[in-house]
């Protein structure tokens, strides 16, 4: 297995070329927030590149994803088995929903 290394400066350079209208400090801050929220680099990179390719997106959209990754319409398409935390979170959510459904009866 090959290690994947963070390339934040290179991603910021790409963003500056692709989206000169973007606030580069805002994107840098959103990537820092992703890192501080324990997002793995591949997930943060994928989210940023996805937004770079969306003509209606802005750096604040990445920050919104970091703050609330489960909010409808903001999930980054990643195979759940690639991120172990997703499986644990999904299991916890399912258990919580099942417990809540039992209370309504």
C-alpha positions in Angstrom: 0.0 0.0 0.0 1.3 3.4 -0.9 1.1 6.2 1.6 -0.8 9.4 0.7 0.8 12.6 1.8 -0.8 15.9 2.4 -0.3 18.5 -0.4 -2.1 21.5 1.0 0.3 24.1 -0.6 -0.1 22.4 -4.0 -3.9 22.2 -3.7 -4.0 25.9 -2.8 -1.9 26.7 -5.9 -4.3 24.7 -8.0 -7.2 26.5 -6.5 -5.6 29.9 -7.3 -5.3 28.9 -10.9 -8.7 27.2 -11.2 -10.7 29.7 -9.2 -9.0 33.1 -9.0 -12.3 34.5 -7.7 -12.0 32.4 -4.5 -10.6 33.8 -1.3 -7.5 31.7 -0.9 -7.2 32.5 2.8 -10.8 31.1 3.2 -9.8 27.9 1.5 -6.7 27.6 3.5 -8.7 28.1 6.7 -11.3 25.5 5.6 -8.5 23.0 5.0 -7.0 23.8 8.4 -10.4 23.3 10.0 -10.7 19.9 8.2 -7.3 18.9 9.5 -8.2 20.1 13.1 -11.5 18.1 12.8 -9.4 14.9 12.1 -10.5 14.6 8.5 -8.0 12.4 6.6 -6.2 14.3 3.9 -7.7 12.3 1.0 -11.2 13.2 2.2 -10.4 16.9 2.6 -8.7 17.0 -0.8 -11.6 15.2 -2.5 -14.1 17.6 -0.9 -12.0 20.7 -2.0 -11.5 19.4 -5.5 -15.2 18.6 -5.8 -16.0 22.2 -4.8 -13.3 23.6 -7.2 -15.2 22.0 -10.0 -18.6 23.4 -9.0 -19.1 26.9 -10.5 -21.5 27.9 -7.7 -19.3 26.7 -4.8 -17.1 28.8 -2.5 -14.5 28.0 0.1 -17.1 28.5 2.8 -18.9 25.4 1.5 -15.9 23.3 2.5 -16.0 24.9 5.9 -19.8 24.0 6.1 -19.0 20.4 5.3 -16.3 20.3 8.0 -18.7 21.7 10.6 -21.6 19.4 9.6 -20.5 16.5 7.4 -23.8 14.7 7.7 -26.0 17.6 6.6 -28.0 16.7 3.6 -26.3 17.5 0.3 -22.9 18.1 1.7 -21.6 14.5 2.0 -18.5 13.7 0.1 -18.8 10.6 -2.0 -16.4 8.2 -0.3 -16.7 4.4 -0.1 -17.7 3.8 3.6 -15.3 1.0 4.0 -12.4 3.4 3.2 -13.0 5.4 6.4 -13.4 3.3 9.5 -15.0 6.1 11.4 -18.0 6.1 9.0 -18.8 2.5 9.9 -18.8 3.2 13.6 -20.8 6.4 13.2 -23.3 4.6 10.9 -23.7 1.8 13.5 -24.2 4.3 16.3 -26.8 6.2 14.3 -28.7 3.0 13.4 -28.7 1.9 17.1 -30.0 5.3 18.1 -32.7 5.3 15.5 -33.8 1.8 16.4 -33.9 2.8 20.1 -35.9 5.9 19.3 -38.4 3.9 17.1 -39.0 1.6 20.0 -40.0 4.6 22.2 -42.7 5.8 19.9 -44.7 2.6 20.0 
